[in-house]
Amino acid sequence: MDTDRREGTRMTRTTEAPSDELRAFWAERHLCMLTTLRPDGRPHVVPVGVTVDEDFTTARVICRRGSVKARNVRLGEPARVVVSQVDGRRWSSLEGSAVVREDPESVADAENRYAVRYHRQPTPHPERVVIEISLDRRLGMR
């Protein structure tokens, strides 16, 4: 197990299996936040819908090709990003390296995952892309 404790927060590298509690929390319908870095290094934080694989190796965010978040990721591919969600005292942040996927198979897969988590199919958009995040750190819940 590779963990680090700081001020009551637990950071876990993804070598540790996610708990059932963490899996359940990321399966619930919550608005999330995505943090990317602007070219000048300042954070860009926006609300998004996020899906996470059962094994917590990959997270996905659907967005428009020309969005600031997609542009920020492209500038640093693979770019360091964080996705977070909070519900009262429960919270979790997932960190990793992101790339933008534009192929129809990746977009369709991400849209289907979004529909399962958020209980609605996203409105079709011809400019849709997927920010795919290879997760390597977790903070918050075990």
Secondary structure, 3 states (H helix, E strand, C coil): CCEEEECCEEEEECCCCCCHHHHHHHHCCCCEEEEEECCCCCEEEEEECCEECCCCCEEEEEEECCCHHHHHHHHHCCEEEEEEEEECCEEEEEEEEEEEECCHHHHHHHHHHHHHHHCCCCCCCCCEEEEEEEEEEEEECC
